[in-house]
Every structure is written in structure tokens, then in C-alpha cells.
Amino acid sequence: MIDMFFHLDLATKELHSKIKNRRICFGGNRKLKIYGTLHCVSGKRMKKENRVFFSSKNEAEKHGYRPCGHCMNPEYKKWKNEII
């Protein structure tokens, strides 16, 4: 099963369908390796070519992404404390 989707590979209609059907629940920046909610202001500013989507937090973390410090602050603080 595909668990990471690249924004440029998805047509707008397909993207909306995957979000509606909960196949996509989180977005990430493939260059910075950060993931967050689909409503995050920081995530909405990134370029489409850097944007990826995940079905779950576990999938994002499996691919080496860390939580966003803005929209997922408690998860980010936990991640930060684990790496120190």
C-alpha cells in the first residue's frame, strides 16, 4: 500500500478525494523532513514540489519526518526531548 503521496503526482480532484476518504491526513515538507496537519499555516506556505502527504503520523515518522513545531507543538516537544 502506498503511504506517502507527492503533491505534484496528484490531480486536484484526486487530492480532495483522498483527503475526504481519510487516505491523506497529514502533509509534510520533503526537503525539511517535517510533517503536520493539513490546516497548518506553515504547511500551506510551502511549494507544491516539496509537499508530500501521509495517511498517519506513524507513516510520516516511518519515512523519517518529525512533527511540526507550530501545529503539533506537544508532539514536537516530545520528539525534541527524545533526541537530546
N, C-alpha and C positions, 0 to 999 in steps of 0.2 A: 504494500500500500504506500502511495506517495504521501509523505507527511510534511513536505516543505514545497511551497509554490513560489515561483518567481513572478513578480508583478507583470513584467513585460511579456510573459508567456500566457497571460490570461486576458481574454477579451472582457470588456466591462460587464457584459451580461453574465458571463461565466463567473467572474469575481463576485458579483452580487448574489448569484445563486449559491455559491459555496459559503458565503457569509450567512445567508438566510438558512441554509441547511446545516449550519454549525460545522462545516468541514474546515472553515477558517475562523479562528477565534483570536489570534494574536498576530501582530505584524512585527517585523524586525528589519534592522539595517545590516545587510550582509557584509559591508566593509567594517563597521564598528563592532559587529557581533553583539548587538543589543536588541532585545525584544520587549514589547509592551502591548498595551491594549490597543484596540482599533480606534479608540477615541482620543488617544494621546496627542497633545498639541505638537510635541517634538516629532513624533512619528509622521504626522501629517505634513511636516515641512520637508521631509527627505525626498530625494529624487527617486522617481519610479525605478530607474535602473539599479538602485541599491536596495529596493524594498522587496522583502520576502514575507511569506505568510506561513503560519503554523496552525495546526489543529489544537495544540495544547501546550502548556508550559513545559511539560516533560519532553515533548518533541523539540522545542526550541533549545532546551538545555542539552538534550542529546546531541544536537548539532554544534554545541559549544557557545551558545548565546547566553548572555547574562541579562537579568531583569533591568528595566529602565528605572533610573533614579527619580523620574518625575511621576509617572502614572502607577508605578509599582514600588513605591518607596519602602514599605515593610519588607518585601521580598528582596529588594536591592540591599537594604541594611543587613539582612541575614546573609546574603551572598558575600557582601563585603567583609563581614566578621569572619566568615569561613575561610577566606583567602589570606587573612592577616596572620 
